[in-house]
Amino acid sequence: MTSRHGDLVGRRQELADLRSTLGSARLVTLTGPGGIGKTTLARAAAADHGRARREETWVLDLADLVDADLLGHSVAGVIGVQARGASADEVAAAVADRAGLLVLDGCEAMLDAAVSLVAALLAAAPRLRVLATSHQQLGVTGEVVVPVGPLPAEDAQALFATRAATALPSFRLTDDNAVAIARLCEALDGVPLAVELAAARILVLSPQGILERLDDRQRLLVKGARDAPARQRSLRASLEASHELCTPDEQLLWARLSVFTGGFPLEAAEEVCAGDGLDAGDVLDLVDGLLDKSVLTREDDGASYVRFRMLDSLREYARETLTEDQVQAARARHLAWYADLVGTAAAGFFGPGQATSYRTLRREHANLREALRYAVADPRHAAQALEIVAALEPWWAVTGRVSEARHWLARACDAADARPDTRVRALALAGWTATLQGDPDAGRSLLEKADAVVAEHPVDDATRGRLLVARSLEASWRGAPDEALVSLEQAVAAAHASGDRMLEVTAVLVLGLSHAFVGDLDRAGVTLQACVDLTEPVGEVHVRSYALSALGMLALLRADADTAADLERRALVMSAELGDRSATAFVLEVLAWVAAAERRTERAATLLGAADAHWRHLGVDPDAVPYLSANRRLSEERAGIDRGTPAFRTAFARGAALPEDEVLALALDRTVEATTPAEEQVPLTRRELEVAQLVGRGLSNREVAEELFISQRTVETHVDNILRKLGFGSRTQVAAWVVELAARRP
């Protein structure tokens, strides 16, 4: 963006779109929260309009007026006409023959007066256009509302560099400071005012120093231009201006909503924020009011869900308006709501609702983290944290967040008041995740603690079954497969007795794999097929995709590479649709063995690289997993693959770096050209196509960022580009396009 007189930095597409909109609409209103860059964009659009149309343009900042009664006089004065009086009709009559663009900046300062005057101007002056900026739309007939969002990551960084160089001419963007600047702009949500104010601190702080002081951003970001309006001279002044526009009830809801991180659904707001002066029935209208005033933004998939979000600066400002007791009360209600959400989602882990449960948890992941962070830090809630983490056991594996599960378990496992069943489930989960991630000593120690709890307290069948499954995994890693089989037979029986179907099919799956590990392929095949038969009728995907992949592995061991490849591809389609990182890793691994058996060495090496990247995302070293490493070595030896050759290393590195869509294309034995229609049909870059596919699966921008290990701001830029290139206006259209694209593939 710009200062009041500087050149535009970024917003080129917005400026072009605004030029087009002003060509057909007589009233355009730029909306958005304070500091988002409405003023700068409006002034740039006015200059652009004047050059393109050779018309006059006039700019009036309503924040400079002290009285709404002065608005009419000021408009007449800036246009250069004499009006009989200051009423809307009198001013409109005076400008009736004028042609040009009038910019009314900051209409929220006197909204009612601005609405009356604009309506009169448009009715009386047919050649006059109005470009307004406001925290909320005017609501005048014919108005076109254009929301202004944060700057994309690259533009925010360019803005910082430009403003920093203005303050300190010797400043340059370098490899040494680029990372800090990128993180700083992301932490500031790409809000232009905040970025500019941060850049102004470059005289006394390095970019890293500014980043480290952002905990107190409202005191840090106060050095605005002296010629800027008062509301633009500090971040706090901008936030206070937004706050003053809200009613007392809206201010109270805004403050309580600050407990959420990464957005929230309406139902959560009604449950967490109601009470103590706010009726749950009023929350809907208050959310609507905060949306209208640009405190909140809306995101949806066009069909199944709507969520709301606020910028971090707005959230932190509102949090300061609460007392510590009020913050703690809100956080406790927030924890309770998300604990209930986890319980509901976990109930859907087995059956046709599995994908829906995972989508819900993906959307709410940031809030789950916030709830757990609060819970593990307070001894009164640590037991509840254990219950949440243990209930999410399949989720951690499916989404590849095994390390995160270990993090929360390590902080909460010593909760003194946790029920014995909860402690054992948590310790079992902690034990097998530690083992999986190459820390068998820690895993064994945790399982011994679980055994000690069971020795002192009776536990239910489901808890005992989970501990037995964890014990079997530890035994397999320790090289005691017979011991693992005994534990698993007992686990299947305990799970069946408990009625926990998800636990039962998991135990059956691991039992089938264990039979394969000891070389009993017939029993392994029967057991794994039983797992498929248990899961298929109810629409379960996670365990079934693993079982199909394991059956493919058995087919390969019987030298039936064609059947193996078919089973792996079936499994891969299922795991990819679910977003199952762990099952996908296993499928890619087996497909690499299939390629090795077929003497397709380059393909095998590339798939091994892709599998390795997925395993390491899980925190797993595949060469440290006994059965995986043994089969890798065996398949490579049979194919004559030498890992030390440049060709292998090149192909392996290429596979590890492939984006998700190309991994799937490779694994399904399609060329990239075959999976991607002609350029004129798909005008997206590889990364944009990858983002579009994740959007099509229902993931939010934050969830896409987590899946691809990029910033949310970068994802937002990609989504904007996707919508623009495809000519769409919603994520729902993107999702439909992705489905159509998949249907066109051979």
LINCOR-V261717 format. One record per backbone hydrogen bond with DSSP energy under -0.5 kcal/mol. NH is the residue of the N-H (numbers start at 1). CO is the residue of the C=O. If there is no record, write none. Layout:
nh = {NH;NH}
co = {CO;CO}
This chain:
nh = {10;15;16;17;18;19;20;21;22;23;24;24;25;28;29;30;30;31;31;32;36;41;42;43;44;45;46;47;48;49;50;51;52;53;54;56;58;60;62;62;63;64;65;70;71;74;75;76;77;78;79;80;81;83;91;92;93;94;95;96;98;100;101;102;103;103;104;104;105;105;107;109;110;111;114;115;116;117;118;119;120;121;122;123;124;125;126;128;129;130;131;132;132;133;134;143;144;145;146;147;148;149;151;156;157;158;159;160;161;162;163;164;165;166;167;168;171;174;178;179;181;182;183;184;185;186;187;188;189;190;191;192;193;195;196;197;198;199;200;201;202;203;204;205;210;211;212;213;213;214;216;217;219;220;221;222;224;224;228;232;233;235;238;239;240;241;242;243;244;245;245;246;246;251;252;253;254;255;256;257;258;258;259;260;264;266;269;270;271;272;273;274;275;278;282;283;283;286;287;288;289;290;291;292;293;294;295;296;297;299;301;307;308;309;315;316;317;318;319;320;321;322;327;328;329;330;331;332;333;334;335;336;337;338;339;340;341;342;343;344;345;346;347;348;348;349;351;354;357;358;359;360;361;362;363;364;365;368;369;370;371;372;373;374;375;376;377;378;379;381;382;385;386;387;388;389;390;391;392;393;396;397;398;399;400;401;405;406;407;408;409;410;411;412;413;415;418;423;424;425;426;427;428;429;430;431;432;433;434;435;436;437;438;439;443;444;445;446;447;448;449;450;451;452;453;454;455;456;456;457;464;465;466;467;468;469;470;471;472;473;474;475;476;477;478;479;480;484;485;486;487;488;489;490;491;492;493;494;495;496;497;498;499;500;501;504;505;506;507;508;509;510;511;512;513;514;515;516;517;518;519;520;521;524;525;526;527;528;529;530;531;532;533;534;535;536;537;538;539;539;540;545;546;547;548;549;550;551;552;553;554;555;556;557;558;559;560;561;564;565;566;567;568;569;570;571;572;573;574;575;576;577;578;579;580;581;581;582;584;585;586;587;588;589;590;591;592;593;594;595;596;597;598;599;600;601;604;605;606;607;608;609;610;611;612;613;614;615;616;617;618;618;619;620;622;624;625;626;629;630;631;632;633;634;635;636;637;638;639;640;640;641;643;645;649;650;651;652;653;654;655;656;657;658;658;662;663;664;665;666;667;668;669;670;675;676;677;681;682;684;689;690;691;692;693;694;695;696;697;698;699;704;705;706;707;708;709;710;715;716;717;718;719;720;721;722;723;724;725;726;727;728;734;735;736;737;738;739;740;741;742;743;744;745;745;746}
co = {8;11;12;13;14;15;16;17;18;19;20;21;21;130;144;28;132;29;146;134;33;37;38;39;40;41;42;43;44;45;46;47;48;49;50;99;101;103;60;105;105;61;62;67;68;70;71;72;73;74;75;76;76;81;87;88;89;90;91;93;95;127;56;129;58;101;102;131;60;103;133;106;107;108;110;111;112;113;114;115;116;117;118;119;120;121;124;125;100;26;102;28;130;104;30;140;27;143;29;145;31;147;190;152;153;154;155;156;157;158;159;160;161;162;163;164;168;172;174;175;177;178;179;180;181;182;183;184;186;185;188;190;35;191;192;193;194;195;196;198;199;200;201;201;206;207;208;209;210;211;213;214;216;216;217;220;222;233;225;229;230;221;234;235;236;237;238;239;240;241;242;242;243;247;248;249;250;251;252;253;254;255;256;257;308;306;265;266;267;268;269;270;278;275;279;279;280;282;283;284;285;286;287;288;289;291;290;290;309;307;305;299;264;297;311;312;313;314;315;316;318;319;323;324;325;326;327;328;329;330;331;332;333;334;335;336;337;338;339;340;341;342;343;344;345;346;349;351;353;354;355;356;357;358;359;360;362;364;365;366;367;368;369;370;371;372;373;375;377;378;378;381;382;383;384;385;386;387;388;390;392;393;394;395;397;396;401;402;403;404;405;406;407;408;409;412;415;419;420;421;422;423;424;425;426;427;428;429;430;431;432;433;435;434;439;440;441;442;443;444;445;446;447;448;449;450;451;452;453;453;460;461;462;463;464;465;466;467;468;469;470;471;472;473;474;476;475;480;481;482;483;484;485;486;487;488;489;490;491;492;493;494;495;495;499;500;501;502;503;504;505;506;507;508;509;510;511;512;513;514;516;515;519;520;521;522;523;524;525;526;527;528;529;530;531;532;533;535;535;536;535;541;542;543;544;545;546;547;548;549;550;551;552;553;554;556;555;559;560;561;562;563;564;565;566;567;568;569;570;571;572;573;574;575;575;398;579;397;580;581;582;583;584;585;586;587;588;589;590;591;592;593;594;596;595;599;600;601;602;603;604;605;606;607;608;609;610;611;612;613;614;615;616;615;620;621;622;624;625;626;627;628;629;630;631;632;633;634;635;636;637;636;641;642;645;646;647;648;649;650;651;652;653;654;655;659;659;660;661;662;663;664;666;665;671;672;675;678;678;682;685;686;687;688;689;690;691;692;693;695;694;700;701;702;703;704;705;705;711;712;713;714;715;716;717;718;719;720;721;722;723;723;730;731;732;733;734;735;736;737;738;739;740;741;742;674}
